[in-house]
Amino acid sequence: MGPGGMGRLSDRNRPKAKLKDVSVKRILRLFKGYWGQLLAIIGLALFAAVIGLIPPLVMKEIIDKAIPQGNMKILAGMALLMIFLPVVSGVLGVWQNHLNTKVTQGVIRDLGQSLFHNLQRQSMAFFTDARSGEIVQRITGDVQAVQSVVTSLVVSSITQIVIVVSTIGILFALDWKLAIISVLILPLFVLPVKKVSKVRKELRTETQKVRSDITSQLSENFGISGALLTRIFGREKQQEIEFTAMNQKVMDLELRLNLVGRWFGMATSTLGPLGTAIIYMYGGYSVISGSMTLGSIVAFAAYLGRLYMPVGMLLNLHVEVATALGVFQRIFEYQDMVPDVMDAEGARPLGLVEGRVAYKQVSFAYKPGQYALRDVTFEAQPGEMVALVGPSGAGKSTLIGMIARLYDSTSGVVEVDGVNVRDVQLASLRAQIAYVTQESFLFHATIGDNLRFAREDATREEMEAACRQAYIHDFIVSLPEGYDTMVGERGHRLSGGERQRIAIARAILKRPRILILDEATSHLDSESESYVQAALEELMQGRTTLVIAHRLSTVLAADHILVIEAGSVVERGTHSELLALDGLYARLYSTQFASVTEE
């Protein structure tokens, strides 16, 4: 059972992307919608490749004609051309780089947006099971980790392929024998690729996993609650030791990644000079024998650089893509997750409801055969309050969360106004429900922004009215910045009672038909509790309220009390009826409720 009695569905309906699914074809599908810009990049690459073929021919003209003939006109023209061509090539490069960056950033944006959208669709079971740091790492760190691959995949692959094809063509035009010798060297470039790709992929996957662990630890250690707990128990040194170990592991993995890459780079870089040396040997012999001009061999050697270097870059790109497959696997795993809770096909919107709630033989298993709730049946009429009491971990939070479909039952039906909640659209269902928990969460934003989280279109007057009803308005206006006051992370600039009253005001602002309360007054002082209890009683008129009860005042006010133990309703009735049974409720009353002094 998860925290607060919430069940976990870590494996159910959650397929994981396998490495065989992470293909270059799927990666290329990320570029859907950018083909027009990719065609422009290809066109610029072709133009740049043609321009890049000219300088060696210019050198050939200078060596074979201009200098031997003493022709200053040809020499000056060739010299000007050598200045002009780099300028044109540079301008094309800037344009091409801009388009490439635009495509790359668009793909990265779309990928992050896709992950965020799918995470927003997941049920609470996913977030109960997952670590927040892991989620953050996948949607930020992992996405950024593949940025260089996306960049290379677009520009480098297109540009280098164009350069290689055009260069091979001109080499054969210059001298087909030398061209064949040059091409025969290329297979040697491929030999180390497979082994290097495998090693780097494994290292990159492990590196991203450790980075996720670091992100999770930082998120926990430096959150307000984690930082407070660390200092209370004096665990600073232990956490620093753990962080140091993970940080060192990342460093070691990155060093290994870099070393493998450098060895691969060294291996490929030695093959270029090998080919050049062979060409100079054979070409030099041809020049000496008179079958080839000096300018031709110089031009040919220059073209070799345009052949071997792009081939090396393409192979390195193959290695980088293979290295990133592990990261893409992590990204696609989140992208492929099927939500445990979603709109059914043909789901209709739920109109304004009276608030009649019914549970009919509802069971819930977070793993097959391991039931957190079993055969729960009860009904609440509009305006009634049903209190849930029972030991911690009995399944109370999971049970009340089913109304808003934070979880879906494994079997049985939950109905609102006689309609199965699975048959209506989630947004329209949740629009009818307000939820106030024992630990009310506020975003790191202004008080006004936190209130408008319930209703984005709420006016200032409506917010103030809700805050007056929750007895927090006077406190807010006493602050220097009033409703524009920043509340800090998780609202920790405010006291527990102040946060709770703002959360209640937020629920009031929503105007719900159904209220779900996890003892919403538990963090209030006696005076504030009496005020807020009165406000809640007014708010509950004509509305169904389900409440997890920890205080006697809540129990006494309930129309029905359900006593839950080990996921089953073991007793039900009013306070007096349950006391008369002298069962679990009576024992809970004597240990948990009776000692509470009513104000």
N, C-alpha and C positions, 0 to 999 in steps of 0.2 A: 504494500500500500504506500502511495506517495505521501508527501507532506500534507498535513491537514486532512488526511483521509482520502485524498484524490488518487484515483486509480491510474495506472500507467499502461499505455498501449504502445510500447517501444517497437514492437515488431509487427503488429497487426496492420495489414493494408499499407505497409510501408516498403515498397520494393527498393532495392539498392542498385544503383548503376554498376554494372560489371565492366571490367576493363575492355571486354570484347565489344561493348556498346559505345566505348569512347573512341570512335574512329575519326580519322581526318575528315571523312565525309560529313560526320555530324558536326565537327568543329566548323567546317565550311558553311554549314547551314546557318551559322550565326551571322553570316554576311548577307543573308536574305534582306532585300530592301536597299542594298548599297551597290547593286550591280552597275548602275549608271556611273557612279563615282569610280568604281573599279575599272570600268572600260576607259574612263579618262586617264586613270593611272597607267593602264596598259599602253594607251596611245602615247603618253609622255615618255614612258619607258622605251618604246620603240624609237621615238624621235631621238632620245638621248643616246640609245644604242647606236643609231646610225651616225650621229655626231662623233661618238667615241671611236668609231672605225676610221675616221678621217686622219687623226694625228699621225699614226704610223705611216700612212701613205704620203703625208706631207714630208716626213723625215726621209722617206725613200726618194722623193723628188729632189730634196735638197742635196742628198748624198750622191745620187746617180746623175743628176742633170745640172742643178744650179752651180755647185762648187766645181765639178770637172769642167763645165763649159764657161765658167766665169761670168755667168748671166746674173747680174745684180737685180734685174727686173723680176726674174723668177724667185730669187732669194728673198727680196723684199716682200713680194706677194705671199710667199710661204710663211715668212716670219709674222706678217700681219694676221694671217689665217691662224697661226699658232696662238696668237693673243685673243683673237675674236672667238674661237671655238670654246675655250674654257668659260668665257663670259656667258655665252648662250647656254652652255651645259649647266652652269651654276644657276641661271634663272629658271631653267626647266627643273632643276633639282629642288629649288625652293618651292615651286608650285606643286611638284609631285609630293614633297614632304608634307605640305599643308593638307593636300587631299588625303594622304595616308593617315595623318594624325586625326583628321576629321572622321574618317571611317573607323579607325581604331577606337577612338573615344566613344563613338556612337555604339559600337559593338559592346564595349565594356559597360556603357550606360545601360544598354538593353539587357545585358546579362545580369547586372546587379538588380535592375528593375524586375526581371523575371523571377529571381530568387526571392526578392522582397515580397512580391505578389503571392508567390506560392507559400511562403512562410505565414503570411497574413491569413491564408485559408486553413492553416492547420488547427486542429482542435487543441484544447488545453492539455490533453494527454501527452502531446508532443512536447510542449513546453515544460510539463512536469518532469519529463524524462531527460530533456536536453539541458546542457549547460549554456548559459547566456553567452559566455566567452567563446564557446565553440561556434555558436550561431554568428556572432559578430565577425569571427575570423573567416568564416566561409563567405560571408556576403561582402567583406572588405578585403582582407588579406589574400584570400584565394583568388578572387577576381582580379586583383591587382597583380598577383603573381603570374598570371597568364598574359599580361598586357604585352610584354616583349614578344611573346610567341605570336600573338594576334598581329602585332606590327610587322614582324618578319614574314609572317604567312602572306600578308598582302603585298608589301612592297618588295622585299628581298626575293621572294620566290618568282614574282612576275619579272622583276628587273633582271635578275641573274639568269633566268631561263632565256630571256630575249638576248642577253649579251652572249651567252654560250652558243645559241643557235646561229646568230649572225656572225660570230667570230669563226666558228667552224666552217661556215660557208666561205668566208673570205680567205681562210687558210688554204682550203682546197683550190680556190681560184689562183692563189699565189704559187703553190707548189704541192701537187697532190701527194707526192712521196713523203715530204716533210709533214704534211697534214696527217697522214696515216700514222707516222711515228708518234706524233703529238697525241693523237686520240688513243693510241694503245697504252699510254701511261695512265689514262683515266680510271680503268678498273682498280688500280692500286689504291685509289682514294677511298674506295667503297669498303675495303676489307675490315678496317677497325670499327665501322659504324655500328653494326649490330650489337657487339659486346658493349661498346661505350654507351649506346642508347639504353640498354637494359640496366646497367649499373647506375646511370644518372637518374633514370625514372624511379628506381627504388629509393635512392638517396633523397630525391625531391619529395616523394610521398612521405617519407619519414620526417623530413624537415618541416613540412607543413603541419604534420600531426603534433610535433613538439611545439611549434608556434601556437597552435590552437590551445595546447595545455598552458602555455605562458599567458595567452590572452585571458583564458578562464581564471587563472590564478590572480592576475592583476585586477580583473573585474571584481573578484570576490574580496581580495585583500584591501583594495582601495575604495570600495563602496563604503558608505557611512557605517552600515551595520558591521561589516567585516573589519573595518579599521577600529571601531569601538571594541569589538570582541578581542581583537589581537592585543590591544593595549591592556584590557582588563586581565587577560590571562598571561600576559608577558610572553607572547609567541613571536615577537619581532625577529629574534635571531633565527629561530627554526624556519620561518617563512623566507628569510634571506638566504639561508642555506639551500632550501628547495629551489628558490628562484635561480641562485647561482649555478646549481647543477643543471637545470634545464637550459639556462643561457649558455653554459659551456657546451652542452650537447648540440645546440644550434650552431655554435661556432665551429665545432668539430665536423659536423655534417656539411656545413658550407665550405670548409676547407677541403674536404674530400671531393665535393662537387666541383670545386674550382680546379683541383689537381687533376681529376679525371679529364676535365675539359681542356686543361693546358696540355696534357699528354697527347690528347687527340689533335689539338691544334698543331703541336710540334710535328706529329706524324704526317699530317697533311701538308704542312709548310715545307717539309723536306722534299716532297715529291715534285713541287714546282721547279726548284733549281735542278733536280735530276733531269726533268724533261728539257729544260733550257740548255743544260750541258750537252745532252745528246744532240739537240738541234744545232748547237754551235759547232760541235765536232763534225757532224755530217754536212751542215751548211758551210762551214769553213772550208772543208774539202771541196765542196762544189764551187765556192768562190775561187779557190786556188786553181781548180781545174778549168775555170772559165765557163761553167755551165749555169752560174748564178751570179747576180750582181751583189755587191756589198750592201747596197741600199735595200735589196730584197731580204737579205738575211737579218738585217737590223729591224726591218719592219716586221718580219716573221717572228723574231724574238719578242718584239713589243706586243704582238698579238697573243703570244703565249701567256703573258701576264693577264690578259683579258679572258683567257680560257681557263687557266688553272685556278685563279683566285675565285671567280664565280662558282666553279664546281665545288671548291672547298667550302664556300659560304652556303651553298645548297645542302651539302652533306651535314654541315654544322647545324643548319636549320632543321634537318631531319632529326638530328640528335636532340635539339632543343624541344621539338614537338614531342618526341618520345619521352623526354624528361618531364614534360608538362602533362603527360597523359594521366599521371597519378593525381595531379591537381584538378584537371578537368573531371576526373572520376568523382572527386569530392564535390565539385560544383554540380555536376549532373545528378548526383545522388539526391541533393536537395531539390533540384529542379524537377526530378521525376517523382517525388513523394506524392502519394495520393492522400488527400485529407481524410481523416477518420470521420469527420462530420462535414457534410456539404449539402447544397440544395439538391433535392431529388429532381429527376427529369419531370418537367411539367408542374413543378411546385408553384402554388399560387400565393399571392400576397395575403397576409392576414390583416383584416380590417380592425377597427376599434373593437376591443373585446370587453366583456363584463368582468372577466378575471376568474372564471371557474376553472380550477385545476384538478386533474384526476390522474392518479398513478394506478395502472392496472397490471398487476403481476409483473412488476419491473424487476429485472435482474441485470447485473453488470459484472463482467469478468474482464480484468485487465490483461489476463493471459488465459488461454484455453483451460477450462477446468478449475481456475482459481477465482472464485467469485468474491467480489467485494460487497455486492448487494444481491439479495435473493428474494424473489416473490414479494416485493413491496406493493401494497395496495392501500390507497387512501384517497379521500376527496376533500377539497376545500372550496367552499362557496364564496362568492364575492363578498368582501368586507370581513371575512373570517381570518383569524390568525392561527396558524398551525406551528407549534413549537416542537423542535426536534431536540431531544436530550439523549445522552448516552456517553459511554466511555470514549476517550480519544482514539481515533482510528476506526471507529465503527462504520464509517461510510457516509456520514451526514453531509459533508461538503460535496461529495460526488452526487448524492441524491438530489440536493436542491439545485446543483448545477445543470441537471438534466432538463429543467424547464426551459432554460435559455440555450439548450443544446451545446453547452460547453463540453458535454460528453453525451454520447448516444447509448441507450440501453442495449444490452446484448439480446435481451428478449423482453416482451411486454410492451406496453404502450404508455406514453405520457401525452395527455390531452390538455388543451386550453380551449374552453368553451365547446367541448365535445369534438374538437378537431385534433387529429394526430399532429404533433409538432413536426414530424418528419415530412408532412405533406405541404407545409407552407414555407415560404421563403425565409431564410435565416434573418435577413435584415429586418423584415417586417415583424417577425416574432420578437427579436431582441429590442425593437423599438417600443414594445409594450412593457418592458421589464427594467427595473433599476436594481442594482446590486451594491450593497454597502458591506464591506468586509471588516473583520476585526482589526486588521492592519491596513488602514486606508492609505492608498498610494496616491501621491501627487507628483506630477511631472515637474522637472526643473524649468519652470516657467512662472508667469505671473499668476496671482490669485484669479484674476479675470479669465485668463487663458484656461486654467484648470476647471473653472466653472463652465466655460463655453465648450468643454470637451463633451458635456452632456447634450448641449444644443448649440450648434455653431451660430445659429441666427438669434440667439437670446439677446435681448436688449439690456441696457444697463439697469433699467427699472426692474426688469424681471429678475435679474441677478440679485439686486438689492433686496427684493421682496423675498426671494428664496433664502437669502442669508439672514434676513430678519426672522423668518420662520424657524431657522436653525440656530438662532441666537448667537450669530457670529458677526453680524453687520457692524455693530458698534465697535468691536475690536478691529475690524478691517479698516474702518474710516479713521481710527486713532493712529494708524501707521502713517509714516511720512508720505509714502507713495500710494496709500490706500489700496484700491483694487489692482494697481499696477505694481504691487510689491512682488519681487521674486521670492519664491518659497524655498529655493535651494534643492539639491538632489533629494528625491523622495520626500520633499517637504520638510526636511529636518531643521529648517530655520524656525519652524513653528513647533509648539508643544503638541503632544499626542492628542490632547483634547481639542486644540484648535484645528489640527488636521482632520480630526473626525467630524467636527461640525461643518467644515468646508465640504467634506465628502458627502455629508447628509444634505447640505444645501445643493450640491451637484445632483443628487438623486431627486430632490424636490423639483429642481429646474426641469428635469426630464418629463415630469408629469406621467409617471408610469401607471399602468393598471395593475401590475403585479410587483410586489416588493420582495426582494431576497435579502435578508439581513443576517450577517454572521455576528450577532450580538454587537450591534452598531454603537451602543453606548458604553462599551466596556472600558474605554480609555478616558472617560469623562470624570471630572470631579463631581461631588454630590450635587452642587448647585447647578452646574452645566447639565448634568444628567437629567435633573428634574425638568429643566427647560426643554431639552431636546426630546425627552420622552413625551412631553406634552405635544411638541410639534409633530413627532412621529405618529402619535395617536390620531391627531387631526388628519395627517397625510394618509393614514391607513383606512380612513372612512371610505367605504365603497370599493376598497381595493383588497385583493388577496395578498396576505403576507405569510411567507415562510421564513422562519427564523431559527437559527441554531442558538439555543438558549444556554447561557452560563449564569444567569442571575435569576433570583427568585421573582423579582418584579415582572420579568418577561414571562416566566412560567405561569404566574397567577393570572396574567392578562390574556393568556391563550385560550381560544375556543376549543382547541383540541391539542393534545400532547401525544407525540409518538415517541416511544422509548425504543432506541435502536441499539442492538448489540450484535457484533460480528456480522453486520450487513443485513440483519433481519429485524422486522418490527416485532418485538417481544411483548410489548404492552401498549395500550392506547386508552385514552379517556381524558377526563378533566383532572385537575390537581387533586381534588378530594377523592375521586374515584380511584385514582392510581395509588394514593396513600393507603386506601382501604385494602388494596390488593396485597400490600406488604411484600412487594417483590423488588425488582431491580430499581424501579423509580423511588421506592421508599428508602432504599439504601443510598441512592444518589442524593436524595433530599437531605438525609441526615448528615452526609459527609460533604456535600457540595453546596446545597442551597440553604439549609437551616441556619448555618453559621453566619449567613449574610444578614446584616442588620438593615432593615428597610428604613429609608429616610422618610 
